[in-house]
Amino acid sequence: MDGYLAVWKKYADFNGRANRREFWTFVLINIVIGMVLVAATGDAANDQPGLLAMLFYLAALLPTIAVSARRLHDTNRSGWWQLVSLVPVVGGLVMLVLYLLSGTPGANRFGEPPAAG
């Protein structure tokens, strides 16, 4: 849970690096929270997520972009690589692979490796 809260503390920090654990903890917990909010406040008959779920997704947008950039920095890539995800189908698969790659050992142009955890 500390990794999840650490991302929120770095709400708009696009500098540095994020290890796989920090990134995937944040992403997976956000998915679970989003699903719970959609189930609790959504309108299934009209396929609407509900106001609370939409507000959560909006609040989580900037930290998601920031932690994604830091995750790419850990693999020695620019955060601008996130734009690849705009390419239908293939872009999402490319980003998934990049997020799954292990970080570069030692320091890279984005700084020292994140603490293991």
C-alpha positions as CSV (number, residue, x, y, z in Angstrom):
1,M,0.0,0.0,0.0
2,D,3.0,2.3,0.6
3,G,3.9,2.1,-3.1
4,Y,0.4,3.1,-4.1
5,L,0.4,6.1,-1.8
6,A,3.9,7.1,-2.9
7,V,2.6,7.6,-6.4
8,W,-0.2,9.9,-5.1
9,K,2.5,11.8,-3.2
10,K,4.3,12.3,-6.5
11,Y,1.1,13.4,-8.1
12,A,2.6,15.3,-11.0
13,D,6.3,14.4,-10.7
14,F,7.6,13.4,-14.1
15,N,11.2,13.2,-13.0
16,G,13.1,10.1,-11.8
17,R,12.3,6.5,-12.2
18,A,9.6,4.0,-11.0
19,N,10.2,0.3,-10.6
20,R,7.8,-2.3,-11.9
21,R,6.4,-2.9,-8.4
22,E,5.5,0.8,-7.9
23,F,3.9,1.1,-11.3
24,W,1.9,-2.2,-11.3
25,T,0.7,-1.7,-7.7
26,F,-0.7,1.7,-8.7
27,V,-2.3,0.4,-11.9
28,L,-3.9,-2.7,-10.4
29,I,-5.2,-1.0,-7.2
30,N,-6.7,1.8,-9.4
31,I,-8.4,-0.9,-11.6
32,V,-9.9,-2.5,-8.5
33,I,-11.0,0.9,-7.0
34,G,-12.5,1.8,-10.4
35,M,-14.4,-1.5,-10.7
36,V,-15.8,-1.1,-7.2
37,L,-16.9,2.5,-7.8
38,V,-18.5,1.6,-11.1
39,A,-20.4,-1.3,-9.5
40,A,-21.5,0.8,-6.5
41,T,-22.4,4.0,-8.3
42,G,-22.9,3.0,-11.9
43,D,-26.1,2.6,-13.9
44,A,-25.8,-0.8,-15.5
45,A,-29.0,-0.4,-17.5
46,N,-27.5,2.5,-19.4
47,D,-23.9,1.4,-19.2
48,Q,-22.8,4.5,-17.3
49,P,-19.9,4.4,-14.8
50,G,-21.4,6.9,-12.3
51,L,-20.3,10.3,-11.1
52,L,-18.0,9.0,-8.3
53,A,-16.2,6.6,-10.6
54,M,-15.7,9.3,-13.3
55,L,-14.3,11.7,-10.7
56,F,-11.9,9.1,-9.5
57,Y,-10.7,8.4,-13.0
58,L,-10.2,12.1,-13.6
59,A,-8.3,12.5,-10.3
60,A,-6.1,9.5,-11.2
61,L,-5.3,10.6,-14.7
62,L,-2.3,12.9,-14.0
63,P,-0.6,10.5,-11.5
64,T,-1.1,7.7,-14.0
65,I,0.6,9.6,-16.7
66,A,3.4,10.6,-14.3
67,V,4.1,7.1,-13.0
68,S,4.0,5.8,-16.5
69,A,6.6,8.3,-17.6
70,R,8.8,7.4,-14.6
71,R,8.3,3.7,-15.5
72,L,9.6,4.4,-19.0
73,H,12.5,6.4,-17.5
74,D,13.5,3.2,-15.6
75,T,13.9,1.5,-19.0
76,N,15.9,4.5,-20.3
77,R,13.1,5.7,-22.5
78,S,11.5,9.1,-22.6
79,G,8.0,9.6,-21.2
80,W,6.9,10.7,-24.6
81,W,6.8,7.0,-25.6
82,Q,3.4,7.0,-24.0
83,L,2.1,8.6,-27.2
84,V,2.6,5.2,-28.9
85,S,-0.5,4.0,-26.9
86,L,-2.6,6.2,-29.3
87,V,-1.9,3.8,-32.1
88,P,-4.9,1.4,-32.1
89,V,-4.3,-2.2,-30.9
90,V,-0.6,-2.3,-31.5
91,G,0.2,0.8,-29.4
92,G,-1.3,-0.8,-26.3
93,L,0.6,-4.0,-26.8
94,V,3.9,-2.1,-27.3
95,M,3.3,-0.1,-24.1
96,L,2.5,-3.3,-22.2
97,V,5.8,-4.8,-23.2
98,L,7.7,-1.6,-22.3
99,Y,6.0,-1.5,-18.9
100,L,7.0,-5.1,-18.3
101,L,10.7,-4.7,-19.2
102,S,13.1,-4.6,-16.3
103,G,14.8,-1.3,-15.6
104,T,18.3,-0.5,-16.6
105,P,20.8,-1.5,-13.9
106,G,22.6,1.4,-12.3
107,A,22.2,5.0,-13.1
108,N,20.8,6.1,-16.5
109,R,20.1,9.5,-18.0
110,F,17.0,9.8,-15.7
111,G,18.8,9.2,-12.5
112,E,19.6,6.5,-10.0
113,P,17.5,3.3,-10.0
114,P,14.5,3.4,-7.7
115,A,14.8,1.6,-4.4
116,A,13.8,-2.0,-4.6
117,G,10.6,-2.7,-2.8
